[in-house]
Structure formats: structure tokens, C-alpha cells
């Protein structure tokens, strides 16, 4: 999850947003985003990653640490459902 956190921080800084600004735009606290950027949020919800990707105008796979040319299909866990 460290790669994801680094990519999210990289995109946030590239766009010139603070944690608080991003949090307001995607509907989470700056604390949650800080945990995500620092690799402490292990299973972020799909909607959060999708919202961040939309805000940063990038593919969600990029935020997960994959390169644009990697052939990867993302699967997400659903909160409240067991695997």
C-alpha cells in the first residue's frame, strides 16, 4: 500500500491540493487521506480510489502502483462482505 500512498501524495501535490481540500472533494477526512498516503489504511473503499482517480484525472490502477501499460484488472472488496 506504500506505492499507492506515494502515488496519491504525488498526484495531490502535483495538482496543488492540501489534504483538507482533497478530503472535502472526495468526502473523507484529512486524517483518512493522511493514513492512506502513509500506508496505514490497508483496504480503502473502491469509491474512494475511484473518486481520487477522477479528481486527479488518472486511472485507478495508477494509484494502486501499476504502470499505465500493465495489463491489470482491479478487484475490490465490499465492506461488510466476507471473501
Rosetta constraint file for C-alpha pairs under 8 A:
AtomPair CA 1 CA 5 HARMONIC 6.28 0.50
AtomPair CA 1 CA 39 HARMONIC 5.17 0.50
AtomPair CA 1 CA 40 HARMONIC 7.96 0.50
AtomPair CA 1 CA 41 HARMONIC 7.92 0.50
AtomPair CA 1 CA 42 HARMONIC 6.59 0.50
AtomPair CA 1 CA 64 HARMONIC 7.52 0.50
AtomPair CA 2 CA 6 HARMONIC 6.12 0.50
AtomPair CA 2 CA 37 HARMONIC 7.40 0.50
AtomPair CA 2 CA 38 HARMONIC 6.62 0.50
AtomPair CA 2 CA 39 HARMONIC 4.75 0.50
AtomPair CA 3 CA 7 HARMONIC 6.18 0.50
AtomPair CA 3 CA 63 HARMONIC 7.90 0.50
AtomPair CA 3 CA 64 HARMONIC 6.85 0.50
AtomPair CA 3 CA 65 HARMONIC 5.22 0.50
AtomPair CA 4 CA 8 HARMONIC 6.14 0.50
AtomPair CA 4 CA 36 HARMONIC 7.88 0.50
AtomPair CA 4 CA 37 HARMONIC 7.20 0.50
AtomPair CA 4 CA 39 HARMONIC 7.60 0.50
AtomPair CA 4 CA 63 HARMONIC 5.19 0.50
AtomPair CA 4 CA 64 HARMONIC 4.69 0.50
AtomPair CA 4 CA 65 HARMONIC 5.31 0.50
AtomPair CA 5 CA 9 HARMONIC 6.12 0.50
AtomPair CA 5 CA 36 HARMONIC 5.54 0.50
AtomPair CA 5 CA 37 HARMONIC 3.59 0.50
AtomPair CA 5 CA 38 HARMONIC 5.67 0.50
AtomPair CA 5 CA 39 HARMONIC 5.67 0.50
AtomPair CA 5 CA 63 HARMONIC 7.84 0.50
AtomPair CA 6 CA 10 HARMONIC 5.97 0.50
AtomPair CA 6 CA 37 HARMONIC 6.04 0.50
AtomPair CA 6 CA 38 HARMONIC 7.58 0.50
AtomPair CA 7 CA 11 HARMONIC 6.10 0.50
AtomPair CA 7 CA 62 HARMONIC 7.60 0.50
AtomPair CA 7 CA 63 HARMONIC 5.53 0.50
AtomPair CA 7 CA 64 HARMONIC 7.77 0.50
AtomPair CA 7 CA 65 HARMONIC 6.93 0.50
AtomPair CA 8 CA 12 HARMONIC 6.05 0.50
AtomPair CA 8 CA 37 HARMONIC 6.28 0.50
AtomPair CA 8 CA 52 HARMONIC 7.92 0.50
AtomPair CA 8 CA 63 HARMONIC 6.13 0.50
AtomPair CA 9 CA 13 HARMONIC 6.08 0.50
AtomPair CA 9 CA 37 HARMONIC 5.89 0.50
AtomPair CA 10 CA 14 HARMONIC 6.00 0.50
AtomPair CA 11 CA 15 HARMONIC 6.18 0.50
AtomPair CA 11 CA 56 HARMONIC 6.34 0.50
AtomPair CA 12 CA 16 HARMONIC 6.16 0.50
AtomPair CA 12 CA 17 HARMONIC 5.33 0.50
AtomPair CA 12 CA 18 HARMONIC 7.14 0.50
AtomPair CA 12 CA 19 HARMONIC 7.83 0.50
AtomPair CA 12 CA 22 HARMONIC 7.57 0.50
AtomPair CA 12 CA 56 HARMONIC 7.36 0.50
AtomPair CA 13 CA 17 HARMONIC 5.94 0.50
AtomPair CA 13 CA 18 HARMONIC 7.56 0.50
AtomPair CA 15 CA 56 HARMONIC 7.31 0.50
AtomPair CA 17 CA 21 HARMONIC 5.88 0.50
AtomPair CA 17 CA 22 HARMONIC 6.31 0.50
AtomPair CA 18 CA 22 HARMONIC 6.36 0.50
AtomPair CA 19 CA 23 HARMONIC 6.01 0.50
AtomPair CA 19 CA 30 HARMONIC 5.07 0.50
AtomPair CA 19 CA 33 HARMONIC 6.53 0.50
AtomPair CA 19 CA 34 HARMONIC 7.12 0.50
AtomPair CA 20 CA 24 HARMONIC 6.20 0.50
AtomPair CA 20 CA 29 HARMONIC 7.08 0.50
AtomPair CA 20 CA 30 HARMONIC 5.01 0.50
AtomPair CA 21 CA 25 HARMONIC 6.35 0.50
AtomPair CA 22 CA 26 HARMONIC 6.20 0.50
AtomPair CA 22 CA 30 HARMONIC 7.70 0.50
AtomPair CA 23 CA 27 HARMONIC 5.51 0.50
AtomPair CA 23 CA 28 HARMONIC 4.73 0.50
AtomPair CA 23 CA 29 HARMONIC 5.23 0.50
AtomPair CA 23 CA 30 HARMONIC 5.39 0.50
AtomPair CA 23 CA 33 HARMONIC 6.86 0.50
AtomPair CA 24 CA 28 HARMONIC 6.52 0.50
AtomPair CA 24 CA 29 HARMONIC 7.36 0.50
AtomPair CA 25 CA 55 HARMONIC 7.96 0.50
AtomPair CA 26 CA 48 HARMONIC 6.88 0.50
AtomPair CA 26 CA 51 HARMONIC 5.91 0.50
AtomPair CA 26 CA 52 HARMONIC 6.80 0.50
AtomPair CA 28 CA 32 HARMONIC 6.43 0.50
AtomPair CA 28 CA 33 HARMONIC 7.29 0.50
AtomPair CA 29 CA 33 HARMONIC 6.60 0.50
AtomPair CA 30 CA 34 HARMONIC 6.03 0.50
AtomPair CA 31 CA 35 HARMONIC 6.22 0.50
AtomPair CA 32 CA 36 HARMONIC 6.23 0.50
AtomPair CA 32 CA 41 HARMONIC 7.57 0.50
AtomPair CA 33 CA 37 HARMONIC 6.07 0.50
AtomPair CA 34 CA 38 HARMONIC 6.12 0.50
AtomPair CA 35 CA 39 HARMONIC 6.12 0.50
AtomPair CA 35 CA 40 HARMONIC 4.78 0.50
AtomPair CA 35 CA 41 HARMONIC 5.38 0.50
AtomPair CA 36 CA 40 HARMONIC 5.79 0.50
AtomPair CA 36 CA 41 HARMONIC 4.84 0.50
AtomPair CA 36 CA 42 HARMONIC 7.68 0.50
AtomPair CA 36 CA 44 HARMONIC 7.69 0.50
AtomPair CA 43 CA 77 HARMONIC 7.84 0.50
AtomPair CA 44 CA 48 HARMONIC 6.75 0.50
AtomPair CA 44 CA 49 HARMONIC 7.12 0.50
AtomPair CA 45 CA 49 HARMONIC 6.72 0.50
AtomPair CA 45 CA 76 HARMONIC 7.60 0.50
AtomPair CA 45 CA 77 HARMONIC 7.42 0.50
AtomPair CA 45 CA 78 HARMONIC 7.48 0.50
AtomPair CA 45 CA 79 HARMONIC 7.46 0.50
AtomPair CA 46 CA 50 HARMONIC 6.07 0.50
AtomPair CA 46 CA 76 HARMONIC 6.06 0.50
AtomPair CA 46 CA 77 HARMONIC 7.60 0.50
AtomPair CA 47 CA 51 HARMONIC 5.91 0.50
AtomPair CA 48 CA 52 HARMONIC 6.11 0.50
AtomPair CA 49 CA 53 HARMONIC 6.07 0.50
AtomPair CA 49 CA 60 HARMONIC 6.27 0.50
AtomPair CA 49 CA 63 HARMONIC 7.58 0.50
AtomPair CA 50 CA 54 HARMONIC 6.14 0.50
AtomPair CA 50 CA 60 HARMONIC 6.02 0.50
AtomPair CA 51 CA 55 HARMONIC 6.13 0.50
AtomPair CA 52 CA 56 HARMONIC 6.06 0.50
AtomPair CA 52 CA 60 HARMONIC 7.90 0.50
AtomPair CA 53 CA 57 HARMONIC 5.71 0.50
AtomPair CA 53 CA 58 HARMONIC 4.99 0.50
AtomPair CA 53 CA 59 HARMONIC 5.77 0.50
AtomPair CA 53 CA 60 HARMONIC 5.20 0.50
AtomPair CA 53 CA 63 HARMONIC 7.15 0.50
AtomPair CA 54 CA 58 HARMONIC 6.43 0.50
AtomPair CA 54 CA 59 HARMONIC 7.81 0.50
AtomPair CA 58 CA 62 HARMONIC 6.90 0.50
AtomPair CA 58 CA 63 HARMONIC 7.90 0.50
AtomPair CA 59 CA 63 HARMONIC 7.11 0.50
AtomPair CA 59 CA 68 HARMONIC 7.97 0.50
AtomPair CA 60 CA 64 HARMONIC 6.56 0.50
AtomPair CA 61 CA 65 HARMONIC 6.66 0.50
AtomPair CA 61 CA 66 HARMONIC 5.61 0.50
AtomPair CA 61 CA 67 HARMONIC 7.59 0.50
AtomPair CA 61 CA 68 HARMONIC 7.61 0.50
AtomPair CA 61 CA 72 HARMONIC 7.54 0.50
AtomPair CA 61 CA 74 HARMONIC 7.09 0.50
AtomPair CA 62 CA 66 HARMONIC 5.00 0.50
AtomPair CA 62 CA 67 HARMONIC 5.91 0.50
AtomPair CA 62 CA 68 HARMONIC 6.43 0.50
AtomPair CA 66 CA 70 HARMONIC 6.33 0.50
AtomPair CA 66 CA 72 HARMONIC 7.90 0.50
AtomPair CA 77 CA 81 HARMONIC 7.58 0.50
AtomPair CA 77 CA 83 HARMONIC 7.67 0.50
